[in-house]
Amino acid sequence: MPAEVTLADPFTAQGSIATDVAQAMEVAALSVARVQLTRRFTDSPQAFAAYQREQAIFEKARSATVINPEVSLRAIRELNRAITLDSNFAEAWVHRRQRIGHL
């Protein structure tokens, strides 16, 4: 039975959906894998939204042979927003460094 999901807490929703999908596929989730499914990278929904925007920007550019510097700059701006909202958002810092490397 699918878990009840609300948009008020996107992190819980994400973890719940991932767990339901894994169970539906009859995948045996080890405790470590289960923690990774529900892990929160940040407690700030706004920071997470900026991070997701960066992911969408970069995913569209990924098919290109060479990443356009303007795409990297747009992605970096979103990551800077995420980091400003949550300076402990490690994933945002890592992706920011990677995007700077594309310039």
SVG drawing of the C-alpha trace seen along z (x, -y; Angstrom):
<svg xmlns="http://www.w3.org/2000/svg" viewBox="-2 -33 40 42">
<polyline fill="none" stroke="black" stroke-width="0.4" points="0.0,0.0 1.5,-3.3 2.5,-5.7 0.5,-8.9 2.5,-11.7 2.1,-15.4 3.9,-18.2 4.4,-20.1 7.5,-18.1 9.2,-17.2 12.0,-15.3 9.7,-12.9 7.8,-12.5 10.9,-11.8 12.1,-9.1 8.6,-7.6 8.2,-7.3 11.7,-5.9 11.0,-3.3 7.6,-2.4 9.2,-2.0 12.0,0.2 9.5,2.4 7.2,2.6 10.2,3.8 10.9,6.4 14.3,5.0 15.8,6.0 17.0,2.7 19.8,3.2 19.8,0.8 22.5,-1.3 20.6,-1.5 17.5,-2.4 19.3,-5.3 20.6,-6.5 17.0,-6.5 15.8,-8.7 18.9,-10.8 18.3,-14.5 21.0,-16.6 19.6,-19.8 16.7,-20.8 15.9,-23.8 13.2,-23.2 14.3,-26.4 18.0,-25.2 16.9,-21.8 14.7,-23.5 17.7,-25.5 19.8,-22.3 17.1,-20.6 17.0,-23.5 20.8,-23.2 20.4,-19.5 17.7,-20.2 19.9,-22.9 22.9,-20.6 21.0,-17.5 19.8,-19.3 23.4,-20.2 24.8,-16.8 24.1,-15.5 26.4,-18.2 29.9,-17.3 31.2,-20.5 29.4,-22.2 28.6,-25.8 30.1,-28.1 26.8,-30.0 25.1,-26.8 27.8,-26.3 27.3,-29.8 23.5,-29.4 24.1,-26.1 26.6,-27.8 24.1,-30.6 21.5,-28.1 24.1,-26.3 25.2,-29.6 21.5,-30.2 21.4,-26.8 24.6,-27.4 23.4,-30.8 20.3,-29.2 22.2,-26.3 25.9,-26.6 26.2,-23.0 24.6,-21.6 27.6,-19.5 26.2,-18.2 25.7,-21.8 29.3,-22.6 30.5,-19.5 28.4,-20.2 29.5,-23.9 33.1,-22.8 32.4,-20.5 30.6,-23.1 33.4,-25.6 35.7,-23.0 33.6,-23.1 34.4,-26.8"/>
</svg>
